Amino acid sequence: MEQKKQLKLALPKGSLEEATIKLFEKAGYNIKLAERSYYPKIDDPEIDCVLVRGQEIPRYVAEGIIDCGFSGEDWVLESKAEVVEVANLDYTKNKIGKAKWVLAVPENSNIKSVKDLQGKIVSTELVEISKDYFRKHKVMADIRFSWGATEMKPPRFADAIIEIIDTGTTLKTHNLKIIDVIMESATKFIANKKSWKDNWKKEKIKNLAMLLTGALAAEDRVGVMMHVSAKNLKKAVKLLPAMKKPTITKIIGENYYDLLTVAGKREIRELIPKLKKIGCTGIVEFPLNKIVK
């Protein structure tokens, strides 16, 4: 009897957990997680899920314990894991985009730049990348691993910290100021090199990446459709976003056209009144689940 093929997939436990599960839902997958369980159920019998700390996923993928998973670019570089980078997914726990690792000190500190940290204590979870950063600046600092709550370390336990931020609110709450940005980090969908050579697994991984990338691309966009008369068609097309030509359909028996296009969520609020002003009617805005290029 042929053994059932399954893809071993690691989802990030922690800050990216909720955002990743929501992205899967937009991509068409339903993931259920029982309380205190590390083994989510997904409505695809060909995928076997496990929740793992994002910091550990690159190593487990590189070792082949799991076939593929999600981790920050920071942890891929920090662990020096040899993996296949399948897709770049720019999202954090709170927003679309990248997170930043920053060098921060107390608001009232005399430390103004990295050069002022010679011989000082710096607390961080990102030890190896931080060491590289200080070597690049030719500064000898005492880099100490932080087990968490890094933002509370200065000034009693450290002179400065290197910490990841999303909005920066936590640093402000602890009266810390940023004096440099170390790196930006996107979420990476990574795969084991041996798994990538397996035709079935590679196809499964690529299809999953396509759906997730499409779901992320649709996150900050909406669809918009409308009717426009032939005399106002050129005016309407000129107003529409330049990144993508609209779909134009002639309405049978009438001197009118249907226009269909995609626009950003922020620009649509300014676009609809302008379209209405030039005579567009029946304007409908609708949500998008995926944009697959």
MARLOLUM-174741 format. One line per 8 residues: their letters; for each residue x, y, z negated of C-alpha. Coordinates in steps of 0.05 Angstrom, whole numbers. Each point is the difference from the previous one (the first is absolute). Last residue first. Layout:
BEGIN
a) X,Y,Z  ... $
//
This chain:
BEGIN
kviknlpf) 2,754,220  -48,-31,-51  -41,53,-37  -37,-35,-55  -58,11,-49  -27,66,27  -53,44,-30  -53,37,42 $
evigtcgi) -13,72,21  -59,12,46  -12,63,41  -67,-4,35  12,66,34  61,38,29  -17,71,20  65,40,-9 $
kklkpile) -17,17,-72  -15,-72,-19  69,-21,22  31,56,-42  -42,-19,-60  22,-74,8  75,15,7  11,37,-65 $
rierkgav) -25,-57,-45  30,-50,49  71,26,-12  5,-28,-70  -25,-70,15  45,-4,61  -34,-11,67  -18,-58,46 $
tlldyyne) -39,7,65  -66,-13,36  -33,49,48  -68,-15,33  -15,42,62  -59,41,25  -30,19,67  -52,-55,-7 $
giiktitp) -21,-61,39  51,-46,-30  41,31,-56  72,6,25  50,-30,-49  64,33,-24  47,-37,-47  44,53,-33 $
kkmapllk) 74,9,16  42,-14,-62  52,42,-36  -30,66,25  -56,2,-50  -65,27,31  -9,74,14  22,-4,73 $
vakklnka) -47,-58,13  -58,41,-26  17,61,45  8,-45,61  -68,-33,-12  -39,65,-10  -29,5,71  -13,-75,2 $
svhmmvgv) -41,2,-64  27,-32,-63  -25,-58,-42  40,-22,-61  45,-52,-32  49,3,-58  43,-55,-31  36,12,-65 $
rdeaalag) 72,2,-22  39,-3,-66  -3,-75,-11  -5,-21,72  76,-9,9  1,-40,-65  -52,-49,27  37,-7,66 $
tllmalnk) 66,-14,-37  -36,-52,-42  -31,-34,61  65,0,40  41,-25,-60  -48,-58,-10  5,-18,73  76,3,-4 $
ikekkwnd) 2,-44,-62  -46,-53,30  40,0,65  65,-7,-38  -28,-55,-44  -22,-42,60  64,11,39  47,-15,-58 $
kwskknai) 60,45,11  -30,54,-45  -7,-52,-56  75,-11,4  15,75,-6  -49,10,-58  -49,57,13  -9,72,-21 $
fktasemi) -58,49,0  32,63,-25  -31,56,-42  34,66,14  56,31,-42  30,69,2  70,9,-29  41,36,-53 $
vdiiklnh) -39,65,-3  37,52,-42  -9,47,-60  -70,-20,-20  -26,29,-65  -22,-35,-64  -48,26,-52  -31,-69,-15 $
tklttgtd) -67,18,31  37,31,59  35,-66,13  -65,-39,-3  -34,47,49  52,-10,55  -51,-23,51  30,-67,18 $
iieiiada) 65,-2,-37  56,-50,-8  52,14,-54  73,18,-6  9,26,-70  42,53,-34  38,13,-65  -22,-65,-31 $
frppkmet) -26,-29,-66  -21,62,-38  -8,49,58  -26,-33,39  -26,-72,-5  -75,13,3  -4,-1,77  32,-69,2 $
agwsfrid) -61,-32,-31  28,-65,28  55,-51,-12  53,53,17  68,-21,26  56,47,-19  44,40,48  57,34,-37 $
amvkhkrf) 23,54,48  64,8,40  -15,49,56  30,-5,69  -65,21,34  -1,-64,42  19,-39,-62  -59,31,-37 $
ydksievl) -49,-23,54  30,-69,5  -8,-9,-75  -72,23,5  -12,-51,56  27,-55,-46  -38,21,-63  -70,14,24 $
etsvikgq) -36,-11,-67  30,66,-25  34,36,-58  58,48,12  51,13,-55  51,56,11  74,-6,17  -7,46,60 $
ldkvskin) -73,19,4  12,73,18  19,-20,71  -69,-30,11  -29,70,-5  -28,52,-49  13,-32,-67  -8,55,-53 $
snepvalv) -63,-36,-24  -63,39,-20  -46,-35,49  29,-68,-18  35,-37,57  -22,-35,64  33,-37,57  -54,-23,48 $
wkakgikn) -24,-64,33  -56,18,47  -63,-37,21  -21,-1,72  -66,16,34  -74,-16,-7  -20,12,-72  -8,-23,-72 $
ktydlnav) 34,-68,-8  47,15,58  -9,-8,75  43,3,62  0,-71,25  62,-18,40  -8,-68,32  37,-66,10 $
evveakse) 66,15,-35  34,-68,4  39,-17,-64  70,0,-27  -9,27,-70  48,55,-22  -40,2,-65  1,76,-3 $
lvwdegsf) -12,7,75  -63,-44,-1  -19,32,-66  1,71,29  -36,-20,64  -58,-17,-46  -27,-70,-1  -52,-41,35 $
gcdiigea) 4,-74,16  21,-56,46  17,-73,2  7,-13,-75  53,-41,-35  42,11,63  60,29,-37  -6,66,37 $
vyrpieqg) -74,4,-16  12,-14,-73  55,53,-2  -42,53,36  -60,-15,-46  35,13,-66  -7,76,-4  -71,-4,25 $
rvlvcdie) -20,-40,-61  -35,-64,24  -73,-17,13  -9,-65,40  -40,-14,62  -7,-62,44  -23,17,70  -27,-50,52 $
pddikpyy) -65,-9,-38  -17,74,13  -51,29,-49  53,18,-50  3,-24,-72  51,35,-44  51,-42,-39  32,40,-56 $
srealkin) -60,-9,-46  -12,41,-63  -71,18,22  -19,-34,66  23,34,64  -43,1,62  26,20,69  -47,10,59 $
ygakeflk) 36,11,65  -25,44,58  57,50,8  -37,49,-43  -3,-52,-55  75,-13,9  13,74,-10  -41,-1,-64 $
itaeelsg) 41,-58,-26  64,39,15  -24,63,-34  -20,-39,-63  67,-36,-5  48,56,18  12,23,-72  5,-70,-30 $
kplalklq) 1,-68,31  20,2,74  -33,-53,43  42,-61,20  -22,-43,59  13,-74,11  -27,-16,69  -36,-66,5 $
kkqem) -2,-57,49  -41,-60,-20  40,-64,0  -15,-47,57  -28,-67,-21 $
//
